[in-house]
Amino acid sequence: MSVSEPNIRAWIGPGTPDAGEIHGDVQRWLGLREFFGNTQAKVGLTIITVMFLFCFAGPVFYHTNQTATHLLTLNLPPSAQHLLGTDSFGFDVIGRLMRGGQASFGLGFAVAGITTVVGTLYGAIAGIVGGVVDGFMMRIIDTFLAIPGLVLLLITVNIFTPTLLSVILILSVLSWLGVARLVRGEVLSLRTRDYVLAARTMGGGTGRIMWRHMVPNALGVIIVNATFSIADAITALATLSFLGLGMPPPYADWGTMLSNGLNDLFDGYWWEIYPPAILLILTIIGFSLIGDAVRDSLDVRLRRR
């Protein structure tokens, strides 16, 4: 006895998940369990949590003035009043580290969020539509990638006044290209899977297939790239600031502190360069460890047996 497609739909029921959804749910659950059991994830989460609490909860307990310079407290060594001394502008170094961390974390998460959303949409549309549209959309990405990112970044920063918002937008424009290519490649692979072909056979539209099957099953690539994007954005901000193209006062970031502290390092003011360098390195390592752990937990070939 043959069973028609309407009868199949009636027997399955409108609320029953299909094979693609079940496969995605199982893989995400296994990946989440593997992630929290990963040593790299534990170390990375510990580092980022400590840094986040230091930057955002620290000012509640450690009050400093980070808006006006203090001519009488220039380059003071560590003491009971200033635990890590003061810088060449008279600012308390610990307070400056907290404020710089707020800018770095805010920029990192903002850039990662924007690039992930834009890159995912662009790459998913290009991959699922295919054909001439896909080719045209990829040529646009190739054109932007042909321009050296650092050169374009330096030119853009010199044209526009560096503010936190402008730096976020500039870094987002330069960062979504890689996300789009990764998502597009993943979608091209997923579109040939059996559950996607079955969804098309049962009349699933392009939009439904993309949001119910493509994007959820490409979350592994998206999340891993987003994690590394945070570290890349923080590094890019530090690089710009170190080159003297960072945000002007009263903004603060760790790259600017490194640039200012380097000028005073040979005068023996070590507390102006080592603390921001250590926090910057630890933060980048923390996000890198989390990214590696997410990749390992979502890749079945790398999971522990």
C-alpha positions in Angstrom: 0.0 0.0 0.0 1.5 3.4 -1.0 1.5 6.3 1.3 1.0 9.7 -0.2 2.9 12.9 1.0 -0.2 14.4 2.7 -0.7 11.2 4.6 3.0 11.2 5.7 2.5 14.8 6.9 -0.6 13.9 8.8 1.0 10.8 10.4 4.2 12.7 11.4 2.2 15.7 12.7 3.1 19.4 12.3 5.0 19.6 15.6 7.2 16.5 15.1 10.9 17.4 14.6 12.5 16.0 11.4 15.8 14.2 11.0 17.8 17.4 10.6 16.5 19.0 13.7 17.0 15.8 15.8 20.5 15.5 14.4 21.3 19.1 15.2 19.9 18.8 18.8 21.9 15.7 19.6 25.1 17.1 18.2 24.7 20.3 20.2 23.9 18.5 23.4 27.0 16.2 23.0 29.1 19.2 22.1 28.0 21.2 25.1 28.7 18.3 27.4 32.2 17.8 25.9 32.9 21.5 26.1 32.4 21.8 29.8 34.5 18.7 30.3 37.4 20.2 28.3 40.4 21.3 30.3 41.1 24.1 27.8 37.6 25.4 28.2 37.9 25.4 32.0 41.1 27.4 31.9 39.9 29.8 29.2 36.6 30.4 31.0 38.4 31.0 34.3 40.7 33.5 32.7 38.0 35.4 30.9 35.7 35.4 34.0 38.4 36.8 36.2 39.3 39.5 33.6 35.6 40.4 33.1 35.0 40.7 36.9 38.2 42.8 37.3 37.2 45.2 34.5 33.5 45.6 35.3 33.1 44.8 39.0 36.5 46.2 40.0 35.6 49.9 39.7 32.7 49.3 42.2 35.3 48.5 44.9 38.4 50.4 43.7 37.4 54.0 43.0 39.8 56.2 40.9 39.5 59.4 38.9 40.0 58.5 35.2 38.8 61.7 33.6 41.2 64.5 34.8 45.0 64.4 34.8 46.8 64.8 38.1 50.1 66.8 37.7 51.1 66.1 41.3 51.0 62.3 40.9 52.9 61.7 37.7 54.8 58.3 37.5 54.5 57.4 41.1 55.7 53.9 42.0 53.4 51.3 43.6 52.3 52.3 47.1 49.5 51.7 49.5 47.5 54.5 47.9 48.2 53.5 44.3 48.8 49.7 44.3 50.3 49.7 40.8 51.5 53.3 40.8 50.4 56.0 38.4 51.2 56.7 34.7 52.7 59.7 32.9 49.4 61.5 33.1 48.9 60.9 36.8 46.1 58.3 36.4 46.0 55.3 38.7 47.3 52.3 36.7 44.8 49.8 38.2 41.9 52.1 37.4 43.3 52.6 33.9 43.6 48.9 33.4 39.9 48.5 34.4 38.8 51.2 32.1 40.9 49.9 29.2 39.5 46.4 29.7 36.0 47.7 29.5 36.7 49.3 26.1 38.5 46.1 24.9 35.8 43.7 26.0 33.0 46.0 24.7 34.7 46.3 21.3 35.5 42.6 21.1 32.0 41.4 21.7 30.4 44.2 19.5 32.7 43.4 16.6 32.1 39.6 17.0 28.4 40.1 17.1 28.1 42.3 14.1 30.5 40.2 11.9 28.8 37.0 12.9 25.3 38.2 12.0 26.3 39.9 8.8 28.7 37.2 7.7 26.2 34.4 8.5 23.4 36.0 6.5 25.6 36.8 3.6 27.3 33.4 3.4 24.1 31.4 4.0 22.3 33.3 1.2 25.2 32.8 -1.2 25.5 29.1 -0.4 21.8 28.2 -0.6 21.0 30.2 -3.7 24.1 29.2 -5.6 24.6 29.8 -9.3 25.3 33.2 -10.7 24.2 35.0 -7.5 26.7 33.0 -5.5 29.5 33.7 -7.9 28.7 37.5 -7.9 28.5 37.6 -4.1 31.8 35.8 -3.7 33.6 38.1 -6.2 32.6 41.0 -4.0 34.3 39.3 -1.0 37.4 38.5 -3.1 37.6 42.2 -4.1 37.7 43.3 -0.5 40.1 40.5 0.5 42.5 41.6 -2.2 43.1 44.8 -0.3 45.5 44.4 2.7 43.4 44.7 5.8 46.0 46.6 7.9 46.5 49.2 5.1 42.8 49.7 4.7 42.4 49.9 8.5 45.1 52.5 8.8 43.7 54.6 6.0 40.2 54.5 7.3 41.2 55.4 10.9 43.2 58.4 9.6 40.1 59.6 7.6 37.6 59.3 10.5 38.0 60.4 14.0 38.8 57.4 16.1 36.0 56.7 18.6 34.8 53.5 20.1 31.9 53.4 17.7 33.9 54.2 14.6 36.6 51.6 15.5 33.8 49.0 16.0 32.3 49.7 12.6 35.6 49.7 10.8 36.7 46.4 12.3 33.3 44.9 11.6 33.5 45.9 7.9 36.9 44.3 7.6 36.0 41.1 9.6 32.7 39.8 8.2 34.3 38.6 5.0 36.0 35.6 6.5 32.8 34.6 8.3 30.8 34.8 5.1 33.2 32.5 3.3 33.2 30.0 6.1 29.4 29.9 6.4 29.0 29.7 2.6 31.4 26.7 2.5 29.5 25.0 5.3 26.1 25.6 3.6 27.4 24.2 0.3 28.3 21.0 2.2 25.0 20.8 4.1 22.8 21.4 1.1 23.6 17.9 -0.2 22.7 16.1 3.1 19.8 13.7 3.1 17.7 15.6 5.5 18.0 18.8 3.5 17.0 16.9 0.3 14.1 15.3 2.2 12.9 18.7 3.4 13.0 20.0 -0.2 11.0 17.0 -1.4 8.3 17.6 1.2 7.9 21.2 -0.1 10.2 23.1 2.3 10.9 26.6 1.1 14.4 28.1 0.8 13.9 30.3 3.9 12.7 27.5 6.1 15.5 25.2 5.0 18.1 27.9 5.7 16.9 28.8 9.2 15.8 25.3 10.3 18.6 23.2 8.8 21.5 25.2 7.4 22.2 27.8 10.0 21.6 25.5 13.1 23.9 22.8 11.7 26.5 25.4 10.8 26.5 26.8 14.4 29.8 25.0 15.1 31.7 26.9 12.5 29.9 30.1 13.4 30.6 29.9 17.2 34.2 29.0 16.8 34.8 31.9 14.4 32.9 34.3 16.7 35.1 33.3 19.7 38.3 33.9 17.7 36.8 37.2 16.4 36.7 38.6 19.9 40.4 38.0 20.4 41.2 39.3 16.9 39.2 42.5 17.6 41.0 43.1 20.9 44.3 42.5 19.2 43.5 44.9 16.4 42.4 47.7 18.9 45.7 47.2 20.8 47.7 47.3 17.5 46.0 50.6 16.4 46.5 52.2 19.8 50.1 51.1 20.0 50.7 52.8 16.6 49.2 56.0 18.0 45.9 55.6 16.1 43.7 54.6 19.1 40.9 56.4 20.7 41.7 59.8 22.2 41.5 60.6 26.0 39.5 60.2 28.2 39.1 56.8 26.5 41.6 54.2 27.6 42.6 50.8 26.3 45.5 48.5 26.9 47.2 49.3 23.6 47.4 52.9 24.4 48.8 52.1 27.9 51.5 50.0 26.2 52.4 52.8 23.8 52.6 55.4 26.6 54.4 53.0 28.9 57.0 52.1 26.4 58.2 55.7 26.3 58.8 55.5 30.1 60.1 52.0 30.3 63.8 53.0 30.0 63.2 55.5 32.9 62.5 52.6 35.2 58.6 52.9 35.2 58.0 49.2 34.7 54.5 49.3 36.2 53.3 51.3 33.2 53.9 48.6 30.6 54.0 45.1 32.2 50.4 45.1 33.8 48.6 46.0 30.5 50.8 43.6 28.5 50.0 40.8 30.9 46.3 41.4 30.9 46.2 41.7 27.1 48.1 38.5 26.6 46.0 36.6 29.2 42.8 37.8 27.6 43.8 36.8 24.1 45.0 33.4 25.4 41.7 32.9 27.3 39.5 33.5 24.2 41.9 31.4 22.1 41.5 28.5 24.6 37.8 28.8 24.5 37.7 28.8 20.7 39.9 25.7 20.6 37.7 24.0 23.1 34.5 24.8 21.2 36.1 23.5 18.0 37.2 20.3 19.7 33.8 19.7 21.3 31.8 20.2 18.1 34.1 18.1 15.9 33.2 14.4 16.5 36.7 13.4 15.3 38.3 15.3 18.1 36.0 14.3 21.0 37.4 12.1 23.7 36.5 8.4 23.5 
